[in-house]
Amino acid sequence: MEKVIFHIDVNSAFLSWEAVYRLKHLGSTKDLRKMISAVGGDMAMRHGIILAKSVPAKKYGIQTGESIMEAKQKCPALILVPPNYNLYERSSAAFMQILRDYSPDVEQYSVDEAFMDMTGTESLFGPPVIVANMIKDRIYRELGFTVNIGVSSNKLLAKMAGDLKKPNLVHTLFPNEIKEKMWPLPVSELFFVGRATTRKLFGLGIRYIGELANADPLMLKAHFKKHGEVIWAFANGLDMSVVQSSPPPNKGYGNSTTIPFDVTDSSTAKLVLLALAETVAARLRKHEVKAEVIAVGIKDYNFSYASHQKVLTAATNITMEIHKAACILFDELWNGSPIRHLGIHTSRIKDFDFNRQINMFDIEDYEKLESADQMIDTIRNRYGIDSVKRAVFLNNPIDHMSGGISREKRTVDYSKLKIDN
């Protein structure tokens, strides 16, 4: 039986979800998706980039990932709305629930993308294109936003199909359609071909996916190493990956934060590292694992980045132990330049029951520290993350649980915003 794989992608997800919320719940009569609009971070908090844009904004050359300042220069009339990740998570959950009504094999690829293995469901729902349109129309009818659905026999081709033309469409890209639909596309449209790879391919005289598919694989390997084999296979529609309904275990846990001001002293930097250690260690404990390698990354005011790591004598998920290691790494790494961004990352993840080797020179009571962390986790899970806060964070601009999606992006006070009616 030939595989049938769907790739479902929400059109301009963050902007669509914001538009639908305003229309359905706030009484707005104007649809952001039809206006020159974008979702953007807070420049004052130094998160000033475009996260999503409308089709009308795209016509002005506004791009996801560029700074708000650049976008405003292209179009001074651009309407900016703040991000609301709590809304996005709820919208994503509702979207995924509809997909699971049609297949038990749903792989959430990102907050607004998923793969579905629809193999063998034709007797239940009908031919693939018909059921894809059924799903697309149901999402719009029940949730109010549009999606693109790509249909094929593997994940790569399904994803490429969904990107052929947007919005609110279903496309097929089966192996017998590759030459007609995929090969005429620029190589930059191929999954896994970024800007640097595109430039190198152009230098080799390869501009279209069809030219890449018919290139000598050995020549590509000579120029791109293993990556050359991968993009040659993708250009020929070859992909052996399967839809994974259960995500694989994390190989590492980390968190980072852009600080609202330049940090010029080590004590403030180490306070930020403590806040990051809180969130990283909490995630490790939640998943019942420990980390053996700790790394610290620093980005200075000139956007120069450096990182340093160390192997611990024993794997841990204790907040203070991770913080202590991070501070040592920071002292070894920092050159005194004003700091814009800090991060803590972990790897070599071990099971929770990984036994600590006893060190006769170490007088720390790790059992007591573990119990204290677990008690704090329990209180925060029940009463919120601000129910327990270390005294050093009182009356301090540093968020005691830093990293990841910052608080100002998690919710929006719509009473302070002008909603067009």
RODO-2510 file (C-alpha; in nm, 4 decimals, decimal comma):
residues 421
     n   res          X          Y          Z
     1     m     0,0000     0,0000     0,0000
     2     e     0,1404     0,3374    -0,1042
     3     k     0,1929     0,5826     0,1780
     4     v    -0,0324     0,8879     0,1996
     5     i     0,1169     1,1768     0,3965
     6     f    -0,0383     1,5188     0,4633
     7     h     0,1505     1,8328     0,5625
     8     i    -0,0741     2,0971     0,7194
     9     d     0,0491     2,4537     0,7640
    10     v    -0,1473     2,7456     0,9116
    11     n    -0,1372     3,0507     0,6825
    12     s     0,0375     3,3423     0,8620
    13     a    -0,0330     3,1653     1,1891
    14     f     0,0351     3,4298     1,4541
    15     l    -0,1389     3,7029     1,2565
    16     s    -0,4314     3,4747     1,1657
    17     w    -0,4852     3,3668     1,5249
    18     e    -0,4710     3,7292     1,6430
    19     a    -0,7137     3,8376     1,3703
    20     v    -0,9631     3,5611     1,4517
    21     y    -0,9484     3,6376     1,8257
    22     r    -1,0186     4,0060     1,7640
    23     l    -1,3047     3,9306     1,5249
    24     k    -1,4740     3,6575     1,7290
    25     h    -1,4040     3,7653     2,0874
    26     l    -1,3267     4,1377     2,0920
    27     g    -1,5916     4,2551     1,8490
    28     s    -1,3543     4,3951     1,5879
    29     t    -1,4992     4,4507     1,2418
    30     k    -1,1626     4,4792     1,0670
    31     d    -0,9617     4,1732     0,9677
    32     l    -0,5863     4,2153     1,0251
    33     r    -0,5227     3,9613     0,7504
    34     k    -0,6660     4,2034     0,4945
    35     m    -0,4720     4,5037     0,6270
    36     i    -0,1053     4,6050     0,6047
    37     s    -0,0267     4,4481     0,9403
    38     a     0,2233     4,2346     1,1287
    39     v     0,2865     4,0748     1,4654
    40     g     0,6023     4,2224     1,6157
    41     g     0,7981     4,2192     1,9397
    42     d     0,8669     4,5076     2,1747
    43     m     1,1577     4,7281     2,0669
    44     a     1,1936     4,8610     2,4226
    45     m     1,2506     4,5021     2,5413
    46     r     1,4862     4,4439     2,2447
    47     h     1,2601     4,1824     2,0865
    48     g     1,1848     4,4159     1,7967
    49     i     1,1421     4,1781     1,5027
    50     i     0,8559     4,0852     1,2715
    51     l     0,7101     3,7481     1,3740
    52     a     0,4318     3,7256     1,1128
    53     k     0,2932     3,9494     0,8414
    54     s    -0,0220     3,9779     0,6308
    55     v    -0,0389     3,9256     0,2536
    56     p    -0,0825     4,3041     0,1970
    57     a     0,2286     4,3667     0,4108
    58     k     0,4230     4,1132     0,2069
    59     k     0,3600     4,3271    -0,1034
    60     y     0,5708     4,6005     0,0587
    61     g     0,8625     4,3593     0,0973
    62     i     0,8146     4,3139     0,4705
    63     q     0,9744     3,9872     0,5793
    64     t     0,9495     3,7664     0,8844
    65     g     1,2595     3,8036     1,1010
    66     e     1,3511     4,1564     1,0002
    67     s     1,3567     4,4380     1,2549
    68     i     1,0509     4,6515     1,3195
    69     m     1,2591     4,9532     1,2220
    70     e     1,3346     4,8017     0,8794
    71     a     0,9690     4,7101     0,8294
    72     k     0,8514     5,0607     0,9233
    73     q     1,0959     5,2125     0,6749
    74     k     0,9393     5,0022     0,3997
    75     c     0,5866     5,0942     0,5067
    76     p     0,5343     5,3682     0,7713
    77     a     0,1609     5,2842     0,7794
    78     l     0,2298     4,9258     0,8946
    79     i    -0,0082     4,8213     1,1733
    80     l     0,1829     4,6361     1,4478
    81     v     0,0172     4,4141     1,7083
    82     p     0,1993     4,2594     2,0066
    83     p     0,2602     3,8835     2,0271
    84     n     0,0390     3,6707     2,2517
    85     y     0,1867     3,3227     2,2900
    86     n    -0,0824     3,2015     2,5293
    87     l    -0,3336     3,2638     2,2500
    88     y    -0,1073     3,0884     1,9995
    89     e    -0,0726     2,7805     2,2208
    90     r    -0,4510     2,7540     2,2641
    91     s    -0,5091     2,7992     1,8912
    92     s    -0,2427     2,5408     1,8093
    93     a    -0,3943     2,2879     2,0510
    94     a    -0,7402     2,3286     1,8929
    95     f    -0,5864     2,2908     1,5453
    96     m    -0,4009     1,9710     1,6414
    97     q    -0,7119     1,8222     1,8026
    98     i    -0,9024     1,8449     1,4747
    99     l    -0,6172     1,6681     1,2925
   100     r    -0,6218     1,3831     1,5460
   101     d    -0,9882     1,3206     1,4596
   102     y    -0,8677     1,1902     1,1226
   103     s    -0,5507     0,9979     1,2111
   104     p    -0,3772     0,8692     1,5247
   105     d    -0,0427     0,9402     1,3583
   106     v    -0,0036     1,3179     1,3852
   107     e     0,3436     1,4699     1,4246
   108     q     0,3436     1,8279     1,5474
   109     y     0,6341     1,9775     1,3537
   110     s     0,5988     2,3257     1,5039
   111     v     0,3308     2,5357     1,6721
   112     d     0,1583     2,5884     1,3345
   113     e     0,2644     2,2840     1,1295
   114     a     0,1964     1,9123     1,1410
   115     f     0,2381     1,5932     0,9410
   116     m    -0,0333     1,3256     0,9240
   117     d     0,0040     0,9664     0,8096
   118     m    -0,3254     0,9041     0,6294
   119     t    -0,2273     0,5657     0,4856
   120     g    -0,5237     0,3252     0,4854
   121     t    -0,7862     0,5850     0,5791
   122     e    -0,9392     0,6117     0,2312
   123     s    -1,2156     0,3617     0,3206
   124     l    -1,3094     0,5816     0,6175
   125     f    -1,2959     0,9314     0,4697
   126     g    -1,2509     0,9032     0,0952
   127     p    -0,9690     0,9845    -0,1528
   128     p    -0,6754     1,1905    -0,0139
   129     v    -0,7540     1,5170    -0,1936
   130     i    -1,1194     1,5041    -0,0860
   131     v    -1,0360     1,4429     0,2804
   132     a    -0,7637     1,7100     0,2717
   133     n    -1,0209     1,9638     0,1547
   134     m    -1,2601     1,8338     0,4196
   135     i    -1,0025     1,8992     0,6932
   136     k    -0,9085     2,2392     0,5500
   137     d    -1,2724     2,3515     0,5352
   138     r    -1,3516     2,2198     0,8835
   139     i    -1,0594     2,4113     1,0369
   140     y    -1,1828     2,7312     0,8762
   141     r    -1,5451     2,6662     0,9720
   142     e    -1,4767     2,5812     1,3372
   143     l    -1,1632     2,7846     1,4154
   144     g    -1,1813     3,0700     1,1672
   145     f    -0,8341     3,0511     1,0104
   146     t    -0,7042     2,8987     0,6887
   147     v    -0,4445     2,6294     0,6232
   148     n    -0,2568     2,4850     0,3283
   149     i    -0,2406     2,1078     0,2952
   150     g     0,0190     1,9235     0,0906
   151     v    -0,0540     1,5631    -0,0102
   152     s     0,2079     1,3089    -0,1171
   153     s     0,3702     0,9743    -0,0417
   154     n     0,6419     1,1079     0,1917
   155     k     0,6963     1,3964     0,4316
   156     l     0,9359     1,5949     0,2123
   157     l     0,7074     1,6009    -0,0911
   158     a     0,4017     1,6736     0,1237
   159     k     0,5773     1,9769     0,2719
   160     m     0,6927     2,0969    -0,0696
   161     a     0,3370     2,0508    -0,2021
   162     g     0,1856     2,2629     0,0738
   163     d     0,4212     2,5500    -0,0138
   164     l     0,3444     2,5567    -0,3880
   165     k     0,0817     2,8311    -0,3621
   166     k    -0,0957     2,9935    -0,0679
   167     p    -0,3323     3,0556     0,1051
   168     n    -0,6195     2,8149     0,1826
   169     l    -0,5350     2,5509    -0,0785
   170     v    -0,4709     2,1782    -0,1168
   171     h    -0,1893     2,0632    -0,3471
   172     t    -0,0538     1,7218    -0,4432
   173     l     0,3083     1,6413    -0,5258
   174     f     0,3403     1,2696    -0,5879
   175     p     0,6601     1,1222    -0,7396
   176     n     0,5143     1,1289    -1,0909
   177     e     0,4499     1,5054    -1,0523
   178     i     0,8024     1,6039    -0,9432
   179     k     0,9359     1,6942    -1,2881
   180     e     0,6369     1,9118    -1,3685
   181     k     0,5731     2,0804    -1,0322
   182     m     0,8996     2,0789    -0,8354
   183     w     1,1931     2,0738    -1,0741
   184     p     1,1162     2,4156    -1,2323
   185     l     1,1352     2,5826    -0,8858
   186     p     1,4479     2,7737    -0,7732
   187     v     1,6838     2,5693    -0,5554
   188     s     1,6155     2,8126    -0,2699
   189     e     1,2619     2,6655    -0,2510
   190     l     1,3932     2,3182    -0,1639
   191     f     1,3723     2,2108     0,1978
   192     f     1,7154     2,2203     0,3677
   193     v     1,8625     2,4643     0,1136
   194     g     1,9379     2,7907     0,2935
   195     r     2,0975     3,1115     0,1763
   196     a     2,4584     2,9938     0,2032
   197     t     2,3849     2,6671     0,0188
   198     t     2,1911     2,8576    -0,2479
   199     r     2,4890     3,0870    -0,3110
   200     k     2,7243     2,7897    -0,3440
   201     l     2,4857     2,6119    -0,5806
   202     f     2,4581     2,9258    -0,7922
   203     g     2,8386     2,9296    -0,8072
   204     l     2,8240     2,5770    -0,9498
   205     g     2,5716     2,6859    -1,2128
   206     i     2,2820     2,5114    -1,0377
   207     r     1,9811     2,7426    -1,0107
   208     y     1,6772     2,5152    -1,0300
   209     i     1,5755     2,2046    -0,8369
   210     g     1,5720     2,0012    -1,1590
   211     e     1,9364     2,0927    -1,2236
   212     l     2,0229     1,9869    -0,8694
   213     a     1,8367     1,6571    -0,9126
   214     n     2,0341     1,5784    -1,2288
   215     a     2,3720     1,6904    -1,0934
   216     d     2,6499     1,4427    -1,0155
   217     p     2,6021     1,3278    -0,6513
   218     l     2,9788     1,2795    -0,6092
   219     m     3,0413     1,6376    -0,7203
   220     l     2,7821     1,7624    -0,4702
   221     k     2,9383     1,5562    -0,1934
   222     a     3,2793     1,7020    -0,2755
   223     h     3,1448     2,0565    -0,2333
   224     f     2,8872     2,0064     0,0452
   225     k     2,9976     1,6808     0,2142
   226     k     2,7049     1,4882     0,3680
   227     h     2,4687     1,7804     0,3073
   228     g     2,5253     1,7415    -0,0677
   229     e     2,3874     1,3863    -0,0578
   230     v     2,0842     1,5035     0,1401
   231     i     1,9840     1,7884    -0,0929
   232     w     2,0405     1,5683    -0,4022
   233     a     1,8037     1,3072    -0,2538
   234     f     1,5481     1,5758    -0,1663
   235     a     1,5666     1,7215    -0,5180
   236     n     1,4758     1,3752    -0,6445
   237     g     1,1870     1,3448    -0,3976
   238     l     1,3571     1,0816    -0,1815
   239     d     1,2761     1,0829     0,1910
   240     m     1,2613     0,7806     0,4221
   241     s     1,1559     0,9617     0,7429
   242     v     0,8323     0,8542     0,9095
   243     v     0,5564     1,0456     1,0858
   244     q     0,6353     1,0317     1,4582
   245     s     0,3249     1,0782     1,6717
   246     s     0,5412     1,0630     1,9862
   247     p     0,8338     1,3071     1,9848
   248     p     1,1811     1,1563     2,0415
   249     p     1,3503     1,2250     2,3764
   250     n     1,5271     1,5602     2,4003
   251     k     1,9024     1,5462     2,3425
   252     g     1,9450     1,8698     2,5340
   253     y     1,7628     2,1355     2,7321
   254     g     1,8371     2,5061     2,7261
   255     n     1,7063     2,8551     2,7661
   256     s     1,8296     3,2011     2,6756
   257     t     1,7141     3,5573     2,7144
   258     t     1,7722     3,8961     2,5566
   259     i     1,8251     4,1380     2,8455
   260     p     1,6372     4,4730     2,8255
   261     f     1,9634     4,6589     2,8964
   262     d     2,3344     4,5998     2,8381
   263     v     2,4874     4,4147     3,1333
   264     t     2,8310     4,5441     3,2279
   265     d     2,8956     4,3740     3,5651
   266     s     2,9337     4,0068     3,6496
   267     s     2,6965     4,0141     3,9484
   268     t     2,4012     4,1151     3,7282
   269     a     2,5027     3,8634     3,4621
   270     k     2,5140     3,5870     3,7224
   271     l     2,1687     3,6876     3,8437
   272     v     2,0418     3,6407     3,4875
   273     l     2,2163     3,3014     3,4817
   274     l     2,0391     3,2075     3,8059
   275     a     1,7018     3,2915     3,6480
   276     l     1,7936     3,0786     3,3444
   277     a     1,9135     2,7942     3,5683
   278     e     1,5719     2,8021     3,7391
   279     t     1,3846     2,7410     3,4141
   280     v     1,6320     2,4903     3,2652
   281     a     1,6507     2,2812     3,5834
   282     a     1,2711     2,2862     3,6208
   283     r     1,2324     2,1450     3,2691
   284     l     1,4871     1,8727     3,3407
   285     r     1,3013     1,7742     3,6579
   286     k     0,9650     1,7822     3,4813
   287     h     1,0912     1,5296     3,2262
   288     e     1,2665     1,3267     3,4982
   289     v     1,6127     1,3550     3,3441
   290     k     1,9510     1,5010     3,4392
   291     a     2,2254     1,6715     3,2367
   292     e     2,5948     1,5903     3,2381
   293     v     2,7194     1,8802     3,0226
   294     i     2,6514     2,2496     3,0919
   295     a     2,7212     2,5271     2,8392
   296     v     2,6956     2,9056     2,8618
   297     g     2,6527     3,1359     2,5639
   298     i     2,7135     3,5123     2,5578
   299     k     2,6106     3,7607     2,2892
   300     d     2,7544     4,1084     2,3363
   301     y     2,6252     4,4499     2,2288
   302     n     2,7918     4,4045     1,8878
   303     f     2,6073     4,0718     1,8411
   304     s     2,9333     3,8764     1,8683
   305     y     2,8611     3,5324     2,0145
   306     a     3,0819     3,2982     2,2175
   307     s     3,0109     2,9836     2,4172
   308     h     3,1916     2,7550     2,6585
   309     q     3,0990     2,4192     2,8106
   310     k     3,2128     2,1746     3,0768
   311     v     3,1447     1,8141     3,1747
   312     l     3,0167     1,7764     3,5290
   313     t     3,1447     1,5097     3,7648
   314     a     2,7848     1,3875     3,7969
   315     a     2,4665     1,4495     3,5974
   316     t     2,2273     1,6889     3,7702
   317     n     1,8973     1,8740     3,7545
   318     i     1,9578     2,0779     4,0708
   319     t     1,9095     2,4501     4,0117
   320     m     2,1973     2,5715     4,2279
   321     e     2,4405     2,3148     4,0901
   322     i     2,3610     2,4177     3,7314
   323     h     2,3953     2,7839     3,8305
   324     k     2,7308     2,7241     3,9997
   325     a     2,8679     2,5537     3,6875
   326     a     2,7270     2,8312     3,4668
   327     c     2,8995     3,0995     3,6762
   328     i     3,2353     2,9227     3,6482
   329     l     3,1940     2,9012     3,2713
   330     f     3,0889     3,2664     3,2550
   331     d     3,4014     3,3804     3,4420
   332     e     3,6190     3,1821     3,2017
   333     l     3,4383     3,3124     2,8930
   334     w     3,3415     3,6767     2,9448
   335     n     3,5839     3,9356     2,8048
   336     g     3,4176     4,2344     2,9719
   337     s     3,2142     4,3526     2,6708
   338     p     2,8594     4,4739     2,7506
   339     i     2,6243     4,1747     2,7359
   340     r     2,2997     4,1733     2,5362
   341     h     2,2002     3,8058     2,5513
   342     l     2,2774     3,5111     2,7818
   343     g     2,1958     3,1421     2,7555
   344     i     2,2391     2,8139     2,9420
   345     h     2,2271     2,4871     2,7487
   346     t     2,2642     2,1259     2,8613
   347     s     2,3443     1,7968     2,6883
   348     r     2,4330     1,4323     2,7571
   349     i     2,0919     1,3778     2,9091
   350     k     2,0641     1,0891     3,1570
   351     d     1,7687     0,9105     3,3119
   352     f     1,6384     1,0483     3,6405
   353     d     1,7569     0,7405     3,8316
   354     f     2,1161     0,7973     3,7194
   355     n     2,3149     0,7447     4,0391
   356     r     2,5528     1,0131     4,1614
   357     q     2,9018     0,8856     4,2349
   358     i     3,0051     0,9732     4,5897
   359     n     3,2968     1,2169     4,6197
   360     m     3,4561     1,2165     4,9646
   361     f     3,5760     1,5786     4,9179
   362     d     3,2300     1,7109     4,8293
   363     i     3,0373     1,8179     5,1392
   364     e     2,7244     1,9395     4,9551
   365     d     2,3957     1,7788     5,0637
   366     y     2,2545     1,7019     4,7188
   367     e     1,9597     1,5070     4,8555
   368     k     1,8473     1,8143     5,0493
   369     l     1,8874     2,0395     4,7448
   370     e     1,6877     1,7968     4,5294
   371     s     1,4063     1,7834     4,7850
   372     a     1,3941     2,1641     4,8056
   373     d     1,3762     2,1974     4,4261
   374     q     1,0975     1,9398     4,4047
   375     m     0,8997     2,1199     4,6753
   376     i     0,9377     2,4521     4,4892
   377     d     0,8241     2,2856     4,1643
   378     t     0,5125     2,1544     4,3383
   379     i     0,4227     2,4972     4,4800
   380     r     0,4817     2,6754     4,1468
   381     n     0,2800     2,4178     3,9544
   382     r    -0,0130     2,4670     4,1902
   383     y    -0,0023     2,8410     4,2583
   384     g     0,1951     2,9860     3,9659
   385     i     0,5617     3,0539     3,8953
   386     d     0,5622     3,3728     4,1039
   387     s     0,4397     3,1986     4,4196
   388     v     0,8015     3,1233     4,5180
   389     k     1,0761     3,3702     4,4363
   390     r     1,4354     3,3923     4,5599
   391     a     1,4997     3,7004     4,7717
   392     v     1,7717     3,8298     4,5362
   393     f     1,5039     3,8933     4,2718
   394     l     1,2846     4,1138     4,4905
   395     n     1,2609     4,4700     4,3555
   396     n     1,4904     4,3664     4,0705
   397     p     1,4284     4,4224     3,6958
   398     i     1,5561     4,0705     3,6191
   399     d     1,2705     3,8199     3,5813
   400     h     1,3331     3,5373     3,8288
   401     m     1,2185     3,2781     3,5705
   402     s     1,3905     3,4046     3,2557
   403     g     1,4312     3,2527     2,9148
   404     g     1,2174     3,1143     2,6387
   405     i     0,9039     3,3120     2,5653
   406     s     0,9169     3,6232     2,7806
   407     r     0,6200     3,7359     2,9878
   408     e     0,5336     4,0340     2,7705
   409     k     0,4883     3,7925     2,4790
   410     r     0,2736     3,5434     2,6720
   411     t    -0,0338     3,7570     2,7205
   412     v    -0,1769     4,0875     2,6061
   413     d    -0,3885     4,3361     2,8000
   414     y    -0,6380     4,4160     2,5261
   415     s    -0,8030     4,6827     2,7424
   416     k    -0,4987     4,8994     2,6769
   417     l    -0,5090     4,8477     2,3010
   418     k    -0,7219     5,0250     2,0457
   419     i    -0,9392     4,7618     1,8809
   420     d    -1,1067     4,8858     1,5615
   421     n    -1,4828     4,8314     1,5645
***
